[in-house]
Amino acid sequence: MPKKTLTPRKIVRVNGILSYDEALQAWSILRLRKDLINEFNQLKEKRSKFSYELLFYRSYEEFEKAMKDLIKKEEVLPILMFLKKEMG
C-alpha cells in the first residue's frame, strides 16, 4: 500500500510525554499533542490509517550521511524527536 508523508506548513515544536501502558506492560502509547494534530489535519480522519518510521542513528557521522542523502533525493524533511528521561 503506498504511503504519503505528511508535511507541515510551518515549524512545529511540541513537548510531550511517553506513557507506560499497564495493561500491555509496554511503552506503547505515543500521544500526539493538539498542536501537532492541528498542524496535520489529516490526523483528524478517524477512518484513515497512519504509520510511522523511526530512525535513530548511533553517531553524528551516520546522521550527517543520512541527511545528505535526504537532501540529494529531495525527500520530505524528517521530524526530530529527542527522548529525554525526567530526573527528580
PyMOL commands that set and color helices and strands:
alter all, ss='L'
color gray80, all
select helices_A, chain A and resi 34-39+41-44+60-73
alter helices_A, ss='H'
color red, helices_A
select strands_A, chain A and resi 18-21+26-30
alter strands_A, ss='S'
color yellow, strands_A
deselect
rebuild
show_as cartoon
